[in-house]
Structures are given as C-alpha cells and as structure tokens.
Amino acid sequence: MLNNTDINFFNDLIGHTNVRQNSKDLNLAASDYTEDLFYLPEVVLFPENTDEISEILKYCNSKLIPVYTRGAGTGLSGACLPVNGGVVLSTNRLNKILKIDIENLQAIVEPGVINQELKNELSPLGLNYPPDPASMGSSTIGGNIAHGSGGPKAVKYGVTRDYVLNLEVVLPTGEVIWTGANTLKNSTGFSITHLMIGSEGLLGVITKAVLKLVPIKTEELLMLAAFNNPESAAKCVNKILLNGFLPAGIELMEKAGVDIVLSHNQYNFPTPPNAEFYLMIILDGDDQSALMQIAEDMYPLLEENDALEVFLPNNSDMAQEWWSVRRKMGEAVKSQSIYKEEDTVVPRSKLPQLLTGVKKIEKKYGFRTVCYGHSGDGNLHINILKDNLTDEQWKNDVPQGIRDIFQLCKELGGTISGEHGIGLVQKEYLDIVMTPTHMKLFAGIKSTFDPKNILNPGKWIEAKEH
C-alpha cells in the first residue's frame, strides 16, 4: 500500500496534476483490450521526461513499490495490467518526435508517440516507418516495441524488431543506458536492444527509440479473393509467394468476422454466395499500371487454387472501406461477446493445417471461433466467443481447447504468440513451448535487470530472488 509520504514524493517530483488517484484515471489504467480483465492500481503517474522516470524508478525500487508501464492500453495479453496494485507509469506525456534524420533514414522518438502520427509526419518527406499493427491509429511506439508488434505488411517489410536500432532505457535502479548504436550494423556484445523488444515492461522503461525508416511507396492496389473453405484460402497464401509474387501483405478473414463488421458498418464489400474465407492481397509500389499488371498476372494463379471470385476495388474510397473491414474486425468481433483472443503463429506452409485444426478443436469443445490475421507470415488470430456457453464450460472446456490449439501450433513448428506477447493471459500455457531450462534463463535475465522484482510483477516471469 502506498502512503502519504510516497504520494508527496511523486507530487514534488512531477506536480500534483500528474499524480492521479481519481476513479476515472484509476479505472482506465485497470484494463486494456484484453478480455474483461480489471486490476486497480493505487496511483497513475504521468512523467514528462527521462529524468523524472529515473527518479520514480529509483524511489519505487528502494520502497519495493510495483511499477507497471503503460502506453495507450491497446495490448491484448494483459501485459500492462497492475495485478499487484502499486504504480501505473504512463508514457502519454513522452510523445515527441525528437528528430527525423533524412540523410540516415532514421527517426528518434519518445515512447508515447502514436504509430500513425509518426507515419503522418514522415509521409510528406517521402519516408515511412513500415510496422503497421491494426491499432496503429491509437497504439504507441513504446507499446509496439514492448510487444514486438507486427501488422498486415510484415510479410514484405518485417515487424517492429526489424526497425529498432537503439533504445534509451531506464533501469529499475534509475540508471539510464543506451542499448546499442544508431547504426544499421552492430556486432558489439550481446544485443540488449533486441532483448528489450518484446520484454513487456519487465526489464526497464523505454524512454527514447531510434527507428529505421524506408522510402515510402506512393501507390497501392488491393485484391480480394473469396474461397469456400479454409484450407483452399490458406494454401493459396504460399502459392502466391512461391510463384514469385511479393505482396506487401496477405490478410485472411473469415466470413463470420466480415459479417459482424458489416452488421455495424455500411461498407461496400463483396460477399459472393458460398464464400467462407477471404484473402485480401496488398500490392504496393511506385507505378499504378505496374501494380495492375501484377494483379492481372496473379488472377490465373488465384483461380487455379480454387478462388471463387477475385475482386478489385472500383476506386480509392472502396479500397479504404475494404481496409476498414479488416482493421475493425477485431474490435467488432469482440463486441459480440466475452471473448479470448489467441495470437498463434506457424511456418507459413503449415497455415492450412492450423486453420483446419482449429475448426476441429472448435467442434470438439463446442465453442465458436472467428479467425483472421496476417496469413502472409503465418500469424492467425483466433477469437473464441463465449456466446451461450455456461460459466463452467468457459472456465474448464475453453482453456483445454486453447491448450489443444497451442499444442497443435507447437507440433506444426510454431509458437503461442506472434505479436501480442505473453503478459498475463498466456503464462499458464508457456510450458507447451518453453522447457524448464528456458524458464531458468528467463528468470536469470529478469533477476539481472530487476532483482527486486518491481517491474511488472505478477506476469509470466519473476526474478529468482527478491
């Protein structure tokens, strides 16, 4: 429990208006986008710079006060939730784009910068930061880094991990370090930078990031292919790539998810009879006529691989509506019912087996799944809806079904999270893919960075001794 001395320290350090204990701020910090989880913190702090965060962590470390770093709260694994109360440290005020280095194709940003806002600043300069999670309009760069986020265009451009060159990090002791160098190559010691990416606030607090940029592609073309079964849709993904095409992205959508989105929005989206799954194929480049030629060349391949129909948008507005269907799918599906979302990933060639296996497991346990995801890199999001299941079924049968799904992922050479992280909700399944040796190594790393276990305690790994 925090006392008046603690609150007074925070007030003196960052100002009382940035030390929040009102019900609105506490309730907001008690949940994220993960299921219906809710854990109240004791206080929410809004520091403005690295020095303030350093002093906060130094103080909390000395008093053994839990600290949970929070960005926009769009996470899907419960990684930022304050399960042990204590302090939620918000990065909302660290929201500056500090430098755009055109000569070296780099940007230096604070962690509270919204992904889309960075893209908007770069676009007039002819530059782009490619990682594009579905939540890019609201999620922060710091949160993207902490979870190793991906996105629809990862198949061509890679994920967040591929674009982080260097990080400024505050350790639990208050010490401030840079993890690497502002260079494209770095073979100097262990890569602390890559260790921090995907670390979910367990090792330190990211306060600045040096990001790699690329020239922007000025043209984009969407194709939409409809299929009457999951296996045909999934198999077609690898066929596209093995035949020499390199789309920016290949997104898979189940008809049930499309229908839910369309029930909330009047989008012009083709829904041919018998269509059960869709592939949305994203082509990008600098010449629209060249993209049209690629689309024409791809038509026969799609038809040969059982596409019922293939569509091109009539105009840019229609293309944007198609994109909206995909980007709103997660939110729309979750509005239907209490849910659990699993972030599975397998080698791309194994996607057909994963998708058909998930549908068999669905029938076995009697729950409903809606699937969609980044099929171009084997990443399938599986939403399990409670619907009319009893509380007993939800508590007992669904977790066993999830375990079966994750076991299938392992058998296919994949793992239990591609971009959402482990956080709180996946910790009970880690034994499927991680051995005791793995866990011992993870605990050793945690103990080295955070021996007193103040950063994000109660999640999937704890320090050995604290």
C-alpha positions in Angstrom: 0.0 0.0 0.0 1.3 3.5 -0.9 1.3 6.0 1.9 1.2 9.8 2.1 5.0 10.0 2.0 5.0 8.2 -1.3 2.3 10.4 -2.9 4.1 13.5 -1.6 7.3 12.4 -3.2 5.6 11.9 -6.6 3.8 15.3 -6.2 7.0 17.1 -5.5 8.7 15.4 -8.4 6.2 15.7 -11.3 3.5 18.0 -9.9 0.2 17.0 -8.3 -1.7 17.4 -11.5 0.3 14.5 -12.9 -0.3 12.3 -9.9 -3.8 10.8 -10.3 -5.8 8.9 -7.8 -9.3 9.8 -9.1 -11.6 7.0 -10.0 -11.6 7.8 -13.8 -7.8 7.5 -14.2 -7.6 4.5 -11.9 -10.3 2.7 -13.7 -8.8 3.5 -17.1 -5.5 2.1 -16.0 -7.1 -1.0 -14.6 -7.8 -2.6 -18.0 -6.6 -2.8 -21.6 -8.0 -4.5 -24.7 -7.5 -7.9 -23.1 -10.8 -9.8 -22.5 -12.6 -8.4 -19.4 -9.7 -8.2 -17.0 -9.7 -5.4 -14.4 -7.0 -4.6 -11.8 -7.0 -1.3 -10.0 -3.6 0.5 -9.4 -3.1 2.8 -6.4 -1.9 5.7 -8.4 -1.2 6.7 -12.0 1.8 8.8 -12.7 2.3 11.0 -15.9 6.0 11.9 -16.0 7.3 14.1 -18.8 10.9 13.0 -19.4 13.7 10.5 -18.8 14.9 12.2 -15.6 11.5 12.1 -13.9 11.1 8.4 -14.8 14.6 7.7 -13.4 13.7 9.3 -10.1 10.4 7.4 -10.0 12.0 4.1 -10.6 14.8 4.8 -8.1 12.3 5.6 -5.4 10.0 2.7 -6.1 12.9 0.3 -6.2 14.0 1.5 -2.8 10.5 1.1 -1.4 9.6 -2.2 -3.3 6.7 -0.5 -5.0 5.4 -2.3 -8.1 5.6 -0.3 -11.3 3.6 -1.1 -14.4 4.5 0.9 -17.6 1.5 1.8 -19.8 1.3 3.2 -23.3 -2.1 3.6 -25.0 -3.5 0.4 -23.3 -4.3 -1.3 -26.6 -2.4 -4.5 -25.6 -4.1 -7.9 -26.0 -2.2 -10.0 -23.4 -2.8 -8.0 -20.2 0.9 -7.2 -20.1 0.4 -3.7 -18.7 -2.3 -4.5 -16.1 -1.4 -3.7 -12.5 -2.2 -7.0 -11.0 -0.4 -6.2 -7.7 -1.7 -2.6 -7.4 1.1 -0.1 -7.0 2.1 2.5 -9.6 1.0 2.7 -13.3 3.6 4.7 -15.1 2.0 6.3 -18.2 4.1 7.4 -21.2 1.4 9.6 -22.6 3.4 12.8 -22.0 6.5 11.4 -23.6 5.0 11.9 -27.0 7.6 13.9 -29.0 9.1 13.1 -32.4 12.6 14.4 -31.4 14.4 14.1 -34.8 13.9 12.9 -38.3 17.3 12.3 -39.8 16.6 12.2 -43.6 20.3 11.6 -44.5 20.5 8.4 -42.4 16.8 7.4 -42.8 16.3 7.4 -39.0 13.8 8.9 -36.5 14.3 9.4 -32.8 11.0 9.4 -30.9 9.7 9.2 -27.4 7.7 6.1 -26.5 4.3 7.9 -26.3 4.3 8.8 -30.0 1.3 7.2 -31.8 2.3 5.0 -34.6 0.0 6.7 -37.2 1.2 10.1 -36.1 4.8 9.2 -36.9 3.7 7.9 -40.3 1.8 11.2 -40.9 4.9 13.2 -40.1 7.1 11.1 -42.4 4.8 10.9 -45.4 5.4 14.5 -46.7 9.2 13.8 -46.5 8.8 10.7 -48.8 9.6 8.4 -45.8 7.8 5.6 -44.0 8.0 3.6 -40.8 6.6 0.3 -42.0 5.3 -1.6 -38.9 1.5 -1.2 -39.0 -0.4 -3.0 -36.3 -4.2 -2.9 -36.6 -4.2 -0.5 -33.7 -1.7 1.9 -35.3 -4.1 4.8 -35.1 -4.0 4.6 -31.3 -1.1 2.4 -30.2 2.2 3.9 -29.2 5.7 3.2 -30.5 6.8 2.3 -27.0 4.0 -0.2 -26.7 4.7 -1.6 -30.2 8.3 -2.1 -29.1 7.4 -3.7 -25.8 5.3 -6.3 -27.5 7.3 -6.8 -30.7 4.3 -5.8 -32.8 3.8 -6.8 -36.4 1.0 -5.9 -38.8 -0.5 -6.6 -42.2 2.6 -5.6 -44.2 5.0 -7.7 -42.2 5.2 -10.3 -45.0 7.2 -7.8 -47.1 8.6 -5.3 -44.6 9.1 -7.2 -41.4 8.0 -6.4 -37.9 8.9 -3.8 -35.2 12.0 -5.7 -34.3 13.4 -5.1 -37.7 13.2 -1.3 -37.4 14.6 -0.6 -33.9 18.3 0.4 -33.9 18.8 1.8 -30.4 16.9 2.5 -27.2 17.2 4.7 -24.3 16.1 2.7 -21.2 15.7 3.5 -17.6 16.6 0.5 -15.4 14.8 -0.2 -12.0 17.7 1.4 -10.2 17.2 4.7 -12.0 20.3 4.2 -14.2 19.9 5.3 -17.8 21.5 3.4 -20.6 21.5 3.3 -24.4 21.2 -0.3 -25.6 23.0 -0.1 -28.9 24.1 2.3 -31.6 22.5 4.4 -34.3 23.9 2.2 -37.0 22.5 -0.4 -39.3 25.1 -3.0 -38.1 26.1 -3.7 -34.6 28.1 -6.7 -33.5 29.4 -5.3 -30.3 28.4 -7.6 -27.4 25.0 -9.0 -26.6 22.1 -7.2 -28.2 20.3 -5.5 -25.3 18.3 -3.7 -27.9 16.7 -6.9 -29.1 16.3 -8.2 -25.6 14.2 -5.1 -24.7 12.0 -5.6 -27.8 9.1 -7.8 -26.7 10.1 -7.5 -23.0 6.7 -6.2 -22.0 7.9 -3.8 -19.3 9.7 -6.5 -17.3 13.2 -5.3 -17.7 13.2 -1.5 -17.9 11.3 1.5 -19.2 11.9 2.7 -22.8 12.2 6.5 -23.0 13.6 7.0 -26.5 13.8 4.9 -29.6 16.0 5.2 -32.7 14.0 3.8 -35.6 15.0 2.8 -39.1 13.0 4.4 -42.0 12.5 3.5 -45.6 11.3 5.4 -48.7 7.6 5.5 -49.0 5.7 3.6 -51.7 3.4 6.0 -53.4 0.9 3.5 -54.9 -1.1 0.7 -53.5 -3.6 -1.8 -55.0 -5.9 -4.2 -53.2 -7.1 -7.5 -54.5 -9.8 -9.6 -52.7 -10.2 -13.3 -53.3 -13.1 -15.3 -51.9 -12.9 -19.1 -51.1 -15.5 -21.6 -49.9 -13.2 -23.4 -47.4 -10.3 -22.5 -45.0 -7.9 -25.0 -46.5 -8.0 -23.5 -50.0 -7.6 -20.0 -48.7 -4.6 -20.9 -46.5 -2.9 -23.0 -49.2 -3.2 -20.1 -51.7 -1.0 -17.9 -49.5 2.1 -20.0 -50.0 1.3 -20.5 -53.7 1.3 -16.7 -54.2 4.8 -16.3 -52.7 6.3 -19.5 -54.2 5.3 -18.2 -57.7 7.4 -15.1 -57.3 4.9 -12.5 -56.2 5.8 -10.4 -53.2 2.7 -8.6 -51.9 3.1 -6.0 -49.1 0.6 -8.1 -47.2 -1.8 -11.1 -47.4 -4.6 -10.9 -44.9 -7.0 -13.7 -44.1 -10.6 -13.0 -43.0 -13.3 -15.5 -42.0 -16.8 -14.7 -43.4 -18.2 -14.7 -39.9 -15.9 -11.8 -39.0 -16.7 -9.9 -42.2 -20.4 -10.3 -41.5 -20.0 -8.9 -38.0 -18.2 -5.8 -39.2 -20.7 -5.2 -42.0 -23.6 -5.5 -39.5 -22.1 -2.4 -37.8 -21.0 -0.5 -40.9 -22.4 0.1 -44.4 -19.3 -0.8 -46.3 -19.2 -1.7 -50.0 -17.6 -5.1 -49.5 -18.2 -8.0 -51.9 -19.9 -11.1 -50.4 -20.4 -13.7 -53.0 -22.6 -16.8 -52.3 -20.7 -19.7 -50.7 -17.7 -17.5 -49.7 -16.5 -18.6 -46.2 -13.0 -17.1 -46.2 -11.3 -14.2 -47.9 -7.7 -13.2 -48.8 -7.0 -9.5 -49.1 -3.8 -9.1 -51.0 -2.0 -5.8 -50.8 0.3 -4.7 -53.6 2.5 -1.6 -53.4 5.0 0.2 -55.5 5.6 3.5 -57.4 3.6 2.8 -60.6 -0.1 2.0 -60.6 0.0 0.5 -64.1 2.8 -1.9 -63.0 0.6 -3.0 -60.0 -2.3 -3.6 -62.3 -0.1 -5.8 -64.4 0.9 -7.8 -61.3 -2.7 -8.2 -60.4 -3.5 -9.5 -63.8 -0.7 -11.9 -63.7 -1.9 -13.2 -60.3 -5.5 -13.8 -61.5 -4.9 -17.2 -63.1 -3.0 -18.4 -60.0 -5.9 -17.5 -57.7 -8.4 -19.2 -59.9 -6.3 -22.3 -60.3 -6.2 -22.5 -56.5 -10.0 -22.5 -56.0 -10.8 -18.9 -55.6 -14.5 -18.5 -56.2 -14.1 -14.9 -57.4 -11.4 -12.2 -57.4 -12.3 -8.5 -57.0 -10.5 -5.2 -57.4 -11.9 -2.0 -55.9 -13.5 0.5 -58.2 -11.9 3.5 -56.6 -9.8 4.5 -53.6 -12.8 5.0 -51.4 -13.8 1.4 -51.9 -10.3 0.3 -51.2 -10.3 2.2 -47.9 -13.6 0.5 -47.0 -12.1 -2.9 -47.6 -9.1 -1.9 -45.4 -11.6 -0.7 -42.7 -13.3 -4.1 -42.7 -10.0 -5.8 -41.9 -8.8 -3.2 -39.3 -12.1 -3.1 -37.5 -12.6 -6.9 -37.4 -11.0 -7.5 -34.0 -13.0 -4.7 -32.3 -16.2 -5.8 -34.0 -15.9 -9.5 -33.2 -15.1 -8.7 -29.5 -18.2 -6.6 -29.2 -20.4 -9.7 -29.7 -19.5 -11.5 -26.5 -17.0 -12.1 -23.8 -14.0 -13.4 -25.7 -10.5 -14.8 -25.6 -8.1 -14.0 -28.4 -5.2 -16.3 -29.2 -2.3 -15.0 -31.3 -1.0 -18.2 -32.9 1.8 -18.3 -35.5 3.2 -21.2 -37.5 5.5 -21.6 -40.5 3.5 -20.2 -43.4 3.3 -23.5 -45.2 1.6 -25.0 -42.1 -1.2 -22.5 -42.1 -3.7 -24.8 -43.8 -3.2 -27.5 -41.1 -3.5 -24.9 -38.3 -6.7 -23.4 -39.7 -8.4 -26.7 -40.3 -7.2 -28.0 -36.9 -8.6 -25.0 -35.1 -12.0 -25.7 -36.7 -11.9 -29.3 -35.5 -11.0 -28.2 -32.0 -13.9 -25.8 -32.1 -16.3 -28.6 -32.8 -14.7 -30.8 -30.2 -15.3 -28.3 -27.3 -18.4 -26.7 -28.6 -17.3 -23.1 -28.7 -17.3 -20.6 -31.6 -14.2 -19.2 -33.2 -13.7 -16.3 -35.6 -10.3 -16.4 -37.4 -8.4 -13.7 -39.2 -4.9 -12.5 -39.3 -1.6 -11.9 -41.2 -1.6 -15.1 -43.3 1.4 -13.9 -45.3 3.6 -14.6 -42.2 1.6 -17.5 -40.7 0.1 -15.4 -38.0 -3.5 -16.4 -37.2 -5.7 -14.5 -34.6 -8.3 -16.9 -33.2 -11.1 -15.2 -31.3 -13.1 -17.6 -29.1 -16.5 -16.2 -28.1 -18.4 -17.2 -25.0 -21.8 -16.7 -26.6 -24.2 -19.1 -24.8 -21.5 -21.2 -23.1 -22.0 -21.8 -19.4 -19.6 -20.4 -16.9 -18.4 -23.9 -16.2 -17.7 -24.5 -19.9 -15.9 -21.1 -20.2 -13.8 -21.9 -17.1 -12.9 -25.6 -17.9 -13.5 -26.5 -21.5 -12.3 -23.4 -23.3 -8.8 -23.4 -21.6 -8.4 -27.0 -22.6 -9.4 -26.2 -26.1 -6.8 -23.3 -26.1 -4.2 -25.8 -24.8 -5.0 -28.1 -27.7 -4.7 -25.2 -30.2 -1.3 -24.2 -28.8 -0.2 -27.8 -28.8 -1.1 -28.0 -32.4 1.0 -24.9 -33.1 4.0 -26.5 -31.5 3.5 -29.7 -33.5 3.4 -27.6 -36.7 6.7 -25.8 -35.8 5.1 -22.7 -34.5 4.5 -21.0 -31.1 1.8 -19.5 -28.9 2.2 -15.7 -29.7 3.3 -14.0 -32.8 2.9 -10.3 -31.9 0.7 -9.9 -28.8 3.1 -11.2 -26.2 2.6 -13.4 -23.1 1.7 -10.9 -20.4 -0.9 -12.3 -18.0 -3.3 -14.4 -20.1 -0.8 -16.8 -21.8 1.5 -17.5 -18.8 -0.3 -20.8 -18.0 0.4 -22.1 -21.5 4.1 -21.3 -21.6 5.0 -24.9 -20.6 3.9 -26.1 -24.0 6.7 -24.3 -25.9 9.2 -23.5 -23.1 11.3 -26.0 -21.2 12.4 -25.6 -17.5 15.8 -24.6 -19.0 14.2 -21.8 -20.9 12.4 -20.5 -17.8 15.6 -20.7 -15.8 17.3 -18.5 -18.4 14.4 -16.0 -18.5 14.4 -15.8 -14.7 18.1 -15.2 -14.7 17.7 -12.3 -17.1 14.9 -10.8 -15.1 17.0 -11.1 -11.9 19.9 -9.3 -13.6 17.8 -6.4 -14.7 15.3 -6.2 -11.9 16.5 -8.2 -8.8 13.8 -6.6 -6.6 11.1 -7.6 -9.0 9.4 -4.2 -9.1 8.8 -4.0 -12.8 5.5 -5.6 -13.9 5.3 -8.2 -11.1 2.7 -11.0 -11.3 3.2 -11.6 -15.0 4.8 -14.5 -16.8 8.3 -14.3 -15.2 9.6 -13.3 -11.8 13.1 -12.6 -10.5 14.7 -15.6 -8.8 15.2 -13.8 -5.6 13.5 -10.6 -4.4 
